[in-house]
Amino acid sequence: MANRFEEIARRKQALVDKAAQERADLARNWASVKSPFDMSAAVLGIGRALKTHPIFAAGISSFLVSGYAGRLLKSTSEVLQLWKLSQPIWSWWRKKKQK
């Protein structure tokens, strides 16, 4: 009879250990899945704001349709390309100043 209780106690401890391992795995996997949900919360917040303020939605849509958005994106991409070119010079300048 005592042998049976020992077996039950061992199996119980094995299940407790297995559950702890699964919780750790789940927490680790949730950390990698969590970031897309954070982004979707921001998008949902913007969507909710546009839904409650239709004048802003109309203004944004007219801005996109008018063609100014394409010009703005083109100039933004040019600025980003300029930044990529100037970044090595900037890092060199900062290192030079720190010495």
N, C-alpha and C positions, 0 to 999 in steps of 0.2 A: 504494500500500500504506500509506503514511504517513497519507494522508487517511482511510483506513478505521479506523486506530488512533485517530486524533483523534475520529472520529465515535463510536467505542466509548467513549472516555474521557468525551466530552460526555454520552452517554446514561447512563453509570454515575454521573456527578456529578448529573445530573438525578434519577435514581432515589434517590440518597443524600439529596438535598434534599427530595424528596417523602416519603421515609420519616421524615425528621426532622420535617416538618410534620405528618404523620399521628400521630407519637408525641406531639407537643405538643397536637394536638386531642384525642387519646385521654386524655391526662392531665387536660386541662381538663374534658372530659365526665365522667371518672371522679370528679372532685371533687364534682360535683353529684349523682352517683348514690350516692356513698359514705355520706352521712348516713343514709338509710333502713336501710342494712345495720347501722350502729352501733346503731340503735334495736332492730333485730331481734335483735342479739346480746344486748342487755340482757334482752329478753323471753325469749329462749331460756335465758338464765342463771336467770331467775326460774322458768321452767318446769322446768328441771333441778333447782333447789333444792326445788320443791314435789314433784317426783317422788321425790326421795331422802328427803324428810321428810313422809310422808303425814299425820302428826298436824297439821302446820301447814296443809296443804291442807284437812283436815276442819274445822279451826278457822275458816279464812277462809270456807269455804262455809257453815258454820252462822251466821257473822256476817252474811253477805249474805242468807241466807234469813230470818233472824230479824226483819229490818226496821230494825235499827239503822243499817245502811249508808245507807238512804234518808234517815234523819234527819240522819246525819252529812254526807251530801252536800248536803242542803238548808242546813244551818248553814254549811257551807264556802262555798256559793255566796253566802250572805248576807254572809259576811265579805269575800269578794272584791268584792262590790258596794260594801260600805263602804270598802274600800281604794281602789276607783276614784273614789269621792267625795272621799276624804281626800287623794288624791295631789296635786292642785293646791295644796292648803293646805300640805302637807308640803314641796313644792318651793319655795313662796314663803317658808316659814319658814327653810329651809336657806339660801336666797339672802340673806335678811335677816341671818342670823347670820354669813355670810361677809364681809359689808361692814363 
